[in-house]
Amino acid sequence: MSDTTVKMRDIAKDLLDKGTVDYIIGWEKGRFSNQSPPAFITSAAHVGRLIWDEYCLAGTAKYLLDDKFPTGKIGIFARGCDARAINRLIQDGQINRENIYIVGICCSGMKDPATGNTAEKCQYCTHPNPIVNDILLGDPVPETNKPERFKAIEELERLSPDEKYEYWSKQFEKCIRCYACRNVCPACNCRECFVDQYRVGWQGKQNNEDENRLFGLTRVYHIADRCIECGECARACPMGLPLMELNRKLIKDINKLFGPYEASMDTETTPPLAKYNLEDIEEFM
């Protein structure tokens, strides 16, 4: 058992015993050794379920939407990606900071359960340390900008329009419209998603390439300047669509057009596409 696991359990027990939180969200061991799914601990007697190992891959913040109006505080263990996701939900008006007790964990990366190698989402992580917390576990991990995360985008940009169309057509042909990408994404937090509305001519329910493309592109534009690059969408996709390539393409363009920007580093900075500036670049006019 790791030292971090011991400290997690001690902190969780203290928070629950004192009534500081009603329950706490973390991770526990799954059925197999390479699985550590999210856990919801409601009693100090159950803190022994909590675990911290190299397979705590899933995000925790999106679960806060399942209890938007809690009677007491919710405790949550949060890595760098989870902390930015919490900021995203706060800035979008979905949750209140005062309802959450954040136990930050410095994270050096997780493993892909299928391969045992470093998970792709962690290879390109730029903020492994929680940027917001009430208490911090572990020593800060060195942070880098990871410019190589745009390498795949630059390769796609070199393709001809026809080649790009063929590439993405093959990807969206695989989509089964399970909406796992939407359901796991902290920036996809609308009370009613556009694909769940019944409006003839707006968004069809068929599972075909055209409708899949419309869903995928609409979703990525909806979160363009709010994506925290947690990589949860690509991780959760059962068909292996390279969804972060779409997200990072728009992030790359936003950085070029509006200057360096990273979403959800705080809850005060307005995303660039949500504000107007007379000095914005207007080359399209």
TIGUSE-852378 format. One line per field, with one value per residue (C-alpha): residue number from 1; residue in one letter; x, y, z. Coordinates in steps of 0.001 Angstrom, whole numbers, plus 500000, padded with zeros to 6 digits. Layout:
N
drenmi: [NUM,...]
rodren: [a,...]
xx: [X,...]
yy: [Y,...]
zz: [Z,...]
//
This chain:
285
drenmi: [1,2,3,4,5,6,7,8,9,10,11,12,13,14,15,16,17,18,19,20,21,22,23,24,25,26,27,28,29,30,31,32,33,34,35,36,37,38,39,40,41,42,43,44,45,46,47,48,49,50,51,52,53,54,55,56,57,58,59,60,61,62,63,64,65,66,67,68,69,70,71,72,73,74,75,76,77,78,79,80,81,82,83,84,85,86,87,88,89,90,91,92,93,94,95,96,97,98,99,100,101,102,103,104,105,106,107,108,109,110,111,112,113,114,115,116,117,118,119,120,121,122,123,124,125,126,127,128,129,130,131,132,133,134,135,136,137,138,139,140,141,142,143,144,145,146,147,148,149,150,151,152,153,154,155,156,157,158,159,160,161,162,163,164,165,166,167,168,169,170,171,172,173,174,175,176,177,178,179,180,181,182,183,184,185,186,187,188,189,190,191,192,193,194,195,196,197,198,199,200,201,202,203,204,205,206,207,208,209,210,211,212,213,214,215,216,217,218,219,220,221,222,223,224,225,226,227,228,229,230,231,232,233,234,235,236,237,238,239,240,241,242,243,244,245,246,247,248,249,250,251,252,253,254,255,256,257,258,259,260,261,262,263,264,265,266,267,268,269,270,271,272,273,274,275,276,277,278,279,280,281,282,283,284,285]
rodren: [m,s,d,t,t,v,k,m,r,d,i,a,k,d,l,l,d,k,g,t,v,d,y,i,i,g,w,e,k,g,r,f,s,n,q,s,p,p,a,f,i,t,s,a,a,h,v,g,r,l,i,w,d,e,y,c,l,a,g,t,a,k,y,l,l,d,d,k,f,p,t,g,k,i,g,i,f,a,r,g,c,d,a,r,a,i,n,r,l,i,q,d,g,q,i,n,r,e,n,i,y,i,v,g,i,c,c,s,g,m,k,d,p,a,t,g,n,t,a,e,k,c,q,y,c,t,h,p,n,p,i,v,n,d,i,l,l,g,d,p,v,p,e,t,n,k,p,e,r,f,k,a,i,e,e,l,e,r,l,s,p,d,e,k,y,e,y,w,s,k,q,f,e,k,c,i,r,c,y,a,c,r,n,v,c,p,a,c,n,c,r,e,c,f,v,d,q,y,r,v,g,w,q,g,k,q,n,n,e,d,e,n,r,l,f,g,l,t,r,v,y,h,i,a,d,r,c,i,e,c,g,e,c,a,r,a,c,p,m,g,l,p,l,m,e,l,n,r,k,l,i,k,d,i,n,k,l,f,g,p,y,e,a,s,m,d,t,e,t,t,p,p,l,a,k,y,n,l,e,d,i,e,e,f,m]
xx: [500000,501411,501980,499528,496829,497389,497182,494059,492311,493396,492162,488884,488261,488947,486648,483808,484204,484089,481169,483199,481876,478837,480780,483998,484804,488035,489111,488993,490308,488089,487495,490871,494295,494537,491285,490810,487408,485840,484516,481967,482688,479792,481076,484386,484018,484512,487630,489630,488199,490162,493259,495939,497858,498880,495387,493391,492747,489147,488290,486337,484957,482079,480369,479767,476940,475029,474611,474439,472521,474059,472829,476446,479917,481230,484825,486748,490255,491541,494650,495657,493099,490344,491091,490792,487559,486215,487118,485299,482125,482308,482828,479979,477690,477093,478466,479450,482965,481709,479973,483226,486228,489120,491935,494579,496946,500113,500072,503002,500773,498641,498890,496656,494901,495077,498820,500386,502143,501668,498139,497978,496050,498880,501658,500515,499460,500718,499390,499838,499487,496059,495750,493021,492752,491926,494694,497507,498963,502384,505256,504641,505533,507634,505410,506200,504227,504413,504526,504721,501028,500320,502502,499575,497656,500508,500667,496943,497239,499703,497113,495076,491361,490399,492815,491468,487920,488808,490619,487753,485138,486831,486844,483187,482150,483299,481246,478332,476762,477052,477803,480511,482653,479915,479005,482564,483573,483510,482949,479848,477662,474550,471340,469994,472332,471391,471386,468754,466338,463652,463795,463181,466000,468303,470094,469071,469167,470495,473851,475491,478580,476879,474952,477967,480115,477550,477458,481246,481994,479179,480373,483980,482957,480778,483802,486470,487720,486641,488440,490907,492731,492016,491693,488713,486717,489303,489861,486168,485499,484941,485702,489051,488228,491121,488844,491659,492944,489780,490016,493685,493209,490812,493009,495969,493944,492670,496230,497232,494303,493897,497256,498362,495416,494681,491138,490051,493294,491057,487373,487676,489303,486647,487277,488355,485292,482977,484152,484565,487592,487850,491442,490569,492063,489481,491268,488045,486347]
yy: [500000,503388,506257,508328,505698,505722,509521,509515,507151,509134,512419,510872,509342,512654,514591,512091,511665,515419,515874,518236,516392,514183,511871,511845,510918,509052,505729,502078,498814,497263,493647,493414,494601,497096,498838,501573,503162,506071,505356,507151,506858,507791,506439,506527,502757,502398,504532,501309,501083,504148,503547,505513,503622,503862,502942,505796,506984,508216,511796,512565,516086,515289,513276,516521,517212,514255,516194,519861,520955,518993,519370,519338,519526,516979,515837,515076,513860,515865,515736,518552,517592,517125,520512,522269,520360,521642,525195,524597,523509,526455,529016,527515,528008,524304,523937,526202,526223,526460,523089,521247,520222,519512,517163,517800,515035,515686,513162,511787,510061,506945,503744,502550,499401,497816,498222,498969,501949,505589,506603,508883,511526,511662,511858,515347,516618,520146,520584,517428,519409,520561,524301,524591,522626,522829,520398,518975,515465,514714,516768,518922,517286,519287,520916,521545,523098,519872,521534,518042,517605,519570,517355,515260,518457,519871,516632,516826,520466,519453,517203,518399,519195,515902,513954,515614,514820,511177,510902,512270,510396,507143,508237,509266,506086,504237,506377,504506,507633,506260,509796,508544,511513,513950,512194,512156,515662,518322,521048,519230,520317,521773,520886,519609,518580,519602,515949,515107,517718,516751,519306,518133,519191,520162,516968,513557,510472,508185,506537,507395,509262,512599,512731,511496,514210,516878,515697,515480,518862,520656,519263,520281,523833,524033,523368,525003,527567,525595,522297,521544,518869,516177,513619,511936,511998,509974,507661,506872,506393,502658,503020,504748,508031,510537,513166,515164,515916,517918,519646,520508,521854,524472,525122,525668,528093,529981,530418,531756,534143,535362,534719,532051,530686,527671,526993,526783,527815,529955,530810,534510,534648,534803,532327,534171,533166,534477,538078,540799,542976,545751,544687,541071,539855,540104,538703,537044,540422]
zz: [500000,498979,501398,499372,499827,503600,503694,501505,503895,506953,505451,504287,507719,509439,507073,507473,511239,511782,509413,507231,504195,503630,501327,499364,495757,495028,493525,494571,493147,490541,489651,487941,489083,486196,487098,489706,489007,490910,494412,496570,500282,502549,505861,507728,508066,504319,503754,503379,499864,498759,496669,494848,492198,488555,487301,488855,485322,485315,486175,489335,488779,486411,489151,491023,488563,489979,493236,492232,495317,498193,501754,502957,501464,498987,499393,496227,495457,492512,490326,488008,485352,487935,489528,486161,485551,488869,487824,484555,486324,488729,485965,483946,486929,487446,490985,493884,495286,498857,498452,497731,499800,497442,498415,495774,494655,492674,489827,487843,485290,484976,482961,480161,481466,478005,477451,480823,479251,480200,479213,476187,478097,480632,478044,477065,480508,481144,484687,486790,490023,491252,490710,493346,496590,500286,501242,499109,499009,497568,496223,493138,489821,487306,484683,481011,478180,476097,472640,471141,471922,468734,466513,465247,464477,462441,460439,459726,458678,455980,454333,451359,451907,450264,452437,455573,454538,453898,457235,459303,457298,458274,461897,462057,460263,463384,465795,467396,468963,472474,473733,476088,475015,475987,479207,480531,479410,482170,479567,478252,481131,479513,481336,478028,475229,471703,470586,473199,471887,469425,466657,463124,460838,463687,464694,463421,465583,462880,463305,460008,458915,458208,461491,463425,461878,462742,466349,466667,465099,466926,470237,469657,468727,471834,474057,471873,474399,477469,476813,479622,477575,480153,477348,478954,475702,473796,476770,477093,473358,472776,469061,469466,467718,468024,469563,471136,467640,467035,470392,470042,466532,467882,470912,468581,466449,469502,470764,467363,467013,470573,472193,474677,476611,478789,479874,483497,485158,487350,487583,486721,483281,480562,477709,474523,472499,475219,475064,472452,471873,469294,468685,467839,464571,461788,458757,457631,457014]
//
